[in-house]
Amino acid sequence: MTVRRVLAWLMLAAGLAAVIGSFLPWAYVDFPAEGRSQVSGSFLSDLFTAFFGVVLAGYAVPAVRGDRLPARETVFSVGAGLILFALGAWDSRHLTSMTAALVAADTGTTIGPGLWMCAIGGLTGAIAAAGMAVADQKRIPATSGR
């Protein structure tokens, strides 16, 4: 199996992980009286992150079959992955600061598996898409300038 094919499978798995992570709990909050509760993204943010995960996984399918991704699809794939990573990083900070402001300062907030899957899946997918572009550039023979 070539490096390019491994990167394509990695990109597909990263996109699917982001889609699944979109609907899992994004954070857990420990309330003093009620106990532990889970927080998910809003319906809109769930669909937003799922959309970018589908973009990442969708552009990986032709690459898994062995097709070369055109430059536009590579840019969209890298962009979708970086947006997922940025959303995961921003939401992790936002959820922890928001819950700390809403409840007593002694409560604990931990990031849930959904946000981890979105952020790590996005970053992994972006790196895999960029790696495939580099592998494709090395594979193309240089032409003479006649």
FENKA-V769072 format. One record per helix or strand of 2 or more residues. SS is the DSSP state (alpha for helix, beta for strand). FROM is the first residue (numbers start at 0). LEN is the number of residues. Records with the same first field share a line. If there is no record, write none. Layout:
SS->FROM-LEN / FROM-LEN
//
This chain:
alpha->2-20 / 42-22 / 70-32 / 112-27
beta->26-5 / 34-5 / 108-3
//
